[in-house]
Amino acid sequence: MDNPDQGCILHLMEYDSDILIVGGGLNGPALALALAGAGFGVTVIDSLPRAAQARDDFDGRAYALALASKRLLANIGLWPALAGHSQPMLEIKVSDGRAGEGPLSPFFLHFDHAEIEEGPMGYMLEDRFLRRALFDAMAASDQITVLDGETVTAQAADATGISVTLASGKALRGRLLIGCDGRNSGTAQRAGISRSGWDYGQTALVCAIEHDLPHHGIAHQFFMPPGPLAILPLPGNKSSIVWSETHENAALFQALPDDDYMQVLRPRFGDFLGDIRLAGNRFTYPLTLTVANSFVGDRLALIGDAAHGMHPIAGQGLNAGLRDVAALAQVLTEARRRGEDIASSLVLDRYQEWRRFDTATLALTTDLTNRLFSNDNPLLRATRDLGMGLINALPPLRRNFIREAAGLTGDLPELMR
């Protein structure tokens, strides 16, 4: 006998792609490439038009990629196009002081990549090069469809898949939906996933500067009472600046003309690289800790800032997102190999168990570090300076911190090995 429900069943079993990814920033495309390499069909839904993300001029934005993240980019085929634009981070120097006064303690941290066998601890890479490489690779893949300038307005999961409706009226269906759509993730909100966290009362001022003297591949982290100043080496005599201030001060500084802005930055920066000049644009980002109360839902997973956003004090935001990418790609690939439903709660729980503890530990570490250093309390200053001196004096402990900075600790996914 004919089954009157057969048409409906067949409709439910039809998929536009195995996996639908909402968010076309950095983590979404990286995940799409990792999944496409494993044989999955992927659709990436990006709210920004492609032209808005395809800037070729330098705008000041750059990322500190841990060695483990560089390995992932190599394993999904991107590093050959990126290597020539990257700057290896060979050393990291950490000190504590005040603006205009420099370090106030003889104790500091000095991490040298020569203390580990794997090579540089990480690489600095401009946003424009990474973004272009991701988009070019997606365009070259037969497994990936990119829908740019599209926004998801609704999503609904059922026993066999998940459907989304776009603002244009188009409907898509896949086996699994992945939210890579930032800290205010609409994917998470539509799934009823709430968030926990708080505001640090700080804003990051981000820019790039040119300087007269070479940086020799050394990254600096200078802790001041309002917040840390990171000076990160870029190719040539150029560095990326991530400078944390109170919301009030940051708003005042950002409103200044470029010349006045640099007058405020110079005493904080110092003269160890000679004269400095602004290069590219200036940006600000309010600093918060925000973690999704679940990284998974019904036929849904969250990665990157959609799952967790933390203080940039250790430069781990993008690196944590890329570790999500590597872990989720491995979980889904292994599940399919075993013949499992890739979107079942058993499969998605493996991803959550893998990433949630690591993320919570990293969030707690960055939070405590920021609270310990972003103040001028004499007792806390003495405690943290002695702590840095102790770590610096013990080679095994120091090497463990270097490996942590390189992203080489914990249960590494295969794409990061």
Solvent accessible surface area in square Angstrom, and as a share of the most:
residue,aa,sasa,rsa
1,M,243,1.08
2,D,138,0.71
3,N,76,0.39
4,P,130,0.82
5,D,85,0.44
6,Q,99,0.44
7,G,51,0.49
8,C,78,0.47
9,I,85,0.43
10,L,101,0.50
11,H,118,0.53
12,L,55,0.27
13,M,98,0.44
14,E,109,0.49
15,Y,51,0.19
16,D,87,0.45
17,S,13,0.09
18,D,34,0.18
19,I,0,0.00
20,L,0,0.00
21,I,0,0.00
22,V,13,0.08
23,G,10,0.10
24,G,3,0.03
25,G,29,0.28
26,L,21,0.10
27,N,23,0.12
28,G,0,0.00
29,P,0,0.00
30,A,1,0.01
31,L,0,0.00
32,A,0,0.00
33,L,17,0.08
34,A,9,0.07
35,L,0,0.00
36,A,14,0.10
37,G,72,0.69
38,A,30,0.23
39,G,41,0.39
40,F,2,0.01
41,G,19,0.18
42,V,2,0.01
43,T,5,0.03
44,V,0,0.00
45,I,2,0.01
46,D,6,0.03
47,S,71,0.46
48,L,88,0.44
49,P,71,0.44
50,R,75,0.27
51,A,84,0.65
52,A,56,0.43
53,Q,13,0.06
54,A,42,0.33
55,R,103,0.38
56,D,93,0.48
57,D,77,0.40
58,F,36,0.15
59,D,9,0.04
60,G,0,0.00
61,R,63,0.23
62,A,20,0.16
63,Y,48,0.18
64,A,20,0.15
65,L,0,0.00
66,A,5,0.04
67,L,8,0.04
68,A,2,0.02
69,S,1,0.01
70,K,43,0.18
71,R,56,0.20
72,L,0,0.00
73,L,2,0.01
74,A,43,0.33
75,N,79,0.40
76,I,27,0.14
77,G,54,0.52
78,L,8,0.04
79,W,25,0.09
80,P,115,0.72
81,A,66,0.52
82,L,1,0.00
83,A,45,0.35
84,G,76,0.73
85,H,68,0.30
86,S,16,0.10
87,Q,26,0.12
88,P,45,0.28
89,M,14,0.06
90,L,57,0.28
91,E,36,0.16
92,I,32,0.16
93,K,73,0.31
94,V,16,0.09
95,S,24,0.15
96,D,2,0.01
97,G,0,0.00
98,R,84,0.31
99,A,41,0.32
100,G,54,0.52
101,E,102,0.46
102,G,23,0.22
103,P,83,0.52
104,L,69,0.34
105,S,22,0.14
106,P,111,0.70
107,F,82,0.34
108,F,93,0.39
109,L,17,0.08
110,H,56,0.25
111,F,13,0.06
112,D,40,0.21
113,H,47,0.21
114,A,79,0.62
115,E,50,0.23
116,I,15,0.07
117,E,167,0.75
118,E,63,0.28
119,G,20,0.19
120,P,29,0.18
121,M,4,0.02
122,G,1,0.01
123,Y,25,0.10
124,M,1,0.00
125,L,0,0.00
126,E,10,0.04
127,D,2,0.01
128,R,51,0.19
129,F,25,0.10
130,L,4,0.02
131,R,28,0.10
132,R,80,0.29
133,A,11,0.09
134,L,2,0.01
135,F,10,0.04
136,D,78,0.40
137,A,26,0.20
138,M,2,0.01
139,A,88,0.68
140,A,87,0.67
141,S,27,0.17
142,D,150,0.77
143,Q,74,0.33
144,I,16,0.08
145,T,71,0.41
146,V,51,0.29
147,L,38,0.19
148,D,60,0.31
149,G,44,0.43
150,E,30,0.13
151,T,70,0.41
152,V,8,0.05
153,T,77,0.45
154,A,47,0.36
155,Q,32,0.14
156,A,66,0.51
157,A,38,0.29
158,D,54,0.28
159,A,93,0.72
160,T,42,0.25
161,G,0,0.00
162,I,3,0.02
163,S,36,0.23
164,V,1,0.01
165,T,55,0.32
166,L,2,0.01
167,A,71,0.55
168,S,77,0.49
169,G,57,0.55
170,K,93,0.39
171,A,71,0.55
172,L,8,0.04
173,R,18,0.06
174,G,0,0.00
175,R,87,0.32
176,L,0,0.00
177,L,0,0.00
178,I,0,0.00
179,G,0,0.00
180,C,19,0.12
181,D,42,0.22
182,G,26,0.25
183,R,72,0.26
184,N,128,0.66
185,S,2,0.01
186,G,21,0.20
187,T,0,0.00
188,A,2,0.01
189,Q,120,0.53
190,R,86,0.31
191,A,44,0.34
192,G,66,0.64
193,I,21,0.11
194,S,67,0.44
195,R,68,0.25
196,S,63,0.41
197,G,41,0.39
198,W,121,0.43
199,D,84,0.44
200,Y,31,0.12
201,G,34,0.32
202,Q,9,0.04
203,T,14,0.08
204,A,2,0.02
205,L,0,0.00
206,V,16,0.09
207,C,0,0.00
208,A,0,0.00
209,I,0,0.00
210,E,67,0.30
211,H,2,0.01
212,D,74,0.38
213,L,87,0.43
214,P,65,0.41
215,H,16,0.07
216,H,128,0.57
217,G,2,0.02
218,I,24,0.12
219,A,4,0.03
220,H,40,0.18
221,Q,25,0.11
222,F,21,0.09
223,F,8,0.03
224,M,3,0.01
225,P,31,0.20
226,P,44,0.27
227,G,0,0.00
228,P,6,0.04
229,L,0,0.00
230,A,14,0.11
231,I,7,0.03
232,L,29,0.14
233,P,1,0.00
234,L,0,0.00
235,P,49,0.31
236,G,55,0.52
237,N,63,0.32
238,K,42,0.18
239,S,1,0.00
240,S,2,0.01
241,I,0,0.00
242,V,32,0.18
243,W,0,0.00
244,S,1,0.01
245,E,1,0.00
246,T,55,0.32
247,H,67,0.30
248,E,130,0.58
249,N,50,0.26
250,A,1,0.01
251,A,67,0.52
252,L,108,0.54
253,F,28,0.12
254,Q,53,0.24
255,A,87,0.67
256,L,55,0.28
257,P,85,0.53
258,D,73,0.38
259,D,110,0.57
260,D,66,0.34
261,Y,0,0.00
262,M,8,0.03
263,Q,114,0.51
264,V,29,0.17
265,L,0,0.00
266,R,77,0.28
267,P,65,0.41
268,R,43,0.16
269,F,8,0.03
270,G,35,0.34
271,D,117,0.61
272,F,88,0.36
273,L,8,0.04
274,G,22,0.21
275,D,71,0.37
276,I,2,0.01
277,R,95,0.35
278,L,39,0.19
279,A,10,0.08
280,G,37,0.35
281,N,72,0.37
282,R,39,0.14
283,F,48,0.20
284,T,52,0.30
285,Y,99,0.38
286,P,90,0.57
287,L,8,0.04
288,T,35,0.21
289,L,14,0.07
290,T,18,0.10
291,V,28,0.16
292,A,0,0.00
293,N,69,0.35
294,S,30,0.19
295,F,0,0.00
296,V,17,0.10
297,G,26,0.25
298,D,102,0.53
299,R,20,0.07
300,L,2,0.01
301,A,0,0.00
302,L,0,0.00
303,I,0,0.00
304,G,2,0.02
305,D,55,0.29
306,A,0,0.00
307,A,0,0.00
308,H,3,0.02
309,G,1,0.01
310,M,7,0.03
311,H,2,0.01
312,P,46,0.29
313,I,9,0.05
314,A,55,0.42
315,G,29,0.28
316,Q,29,0.13
317,G,33,0.32
318,L,27,0.13
319,N,10,0.05
320,A,6,0.05
321,G,0,0.00
322,L,4,0.02
323,R,29,0.10
324,D,0,0.00
325,V,0,0.00
326,A,0,0.00
327,A,0,0.00
328,L,0,0.00
329,A,5,0.04
330,Q,28,0.13
331,V,7,0.04
332,L,0,0.00
333,T,26,0.15
334,E,48,0.22
335,A,0,0.00
336,R,99,0.36
337,R,177,0.65
338,R,139,0.51
339,G,68,0.66
340,E,54,0.24
341,D,65,0.34
342,I,8,0.04
343,A,4,0.03
344,S,34,0.22
345,S,79,0.51
346,L,131,0.65
347,V,0,0.00
348,L,2,0.01
349,D,54,0.28
350,R,81,0.30
351,Y,0,0.00
352,Q,36,0.16
353,E,131,0.59
354,W,52,0.18
355,R,2,0.01
356,R,76,0.28
357,F,159,0.66
358,D,50,0.26
359,T,2,0.01
360,A,56,0.43
361,T,62,0.36
362,L,37,0.18
363,A,6,0.05
364,L,106,0.53
365,T,73,0.42
366,T,2,0.01
367,D,9,0.05
368,L,101,0.50
369,T,38,0.22
370,N,6,0.03
371,R,123,0.45
372,L,59,0.29
373,F,16,0.07
374,S,27,0.17
375,N,33,0.17
376,D,62,0.32
377,N,67,0.34
378,P,106,0.67
379,L,136,0.68
380,L,65,0.32
381,R,26,0.10
382,A,50,0.39
383,T,73,0.42
384,R,5,0.02
385,D,9,0.05
386,L,109,0.54
387,G,29,0.28
388,M,6,0.03
389,G,15,0.14
390,L,106,0.53
391,I,29,0.15
392,N,36,0.19
393,A,71,0.55
394,L,77,0.38
395,P,56,0.35
396,P,90,0.57
397,L,65,0.32
398,R,37,0.14
399,R,94,0.34
400,N,80,0.41
401,F,78,0.32
402,I,0,0.00
403,R,78,0.28
404,E,92,0.41
405,A,30,0.23
406,A,0,0.00
407,G,10,0.09
408,L,13,0.07
409,T,37,0.21
410,G,68,0.66
411,D,92,0.48
412,L,23,0.11
413,P,0,0.00
414,E,100,0.45
415,L,43,0.21
416,M,2,0.01
417,R,151,0.55
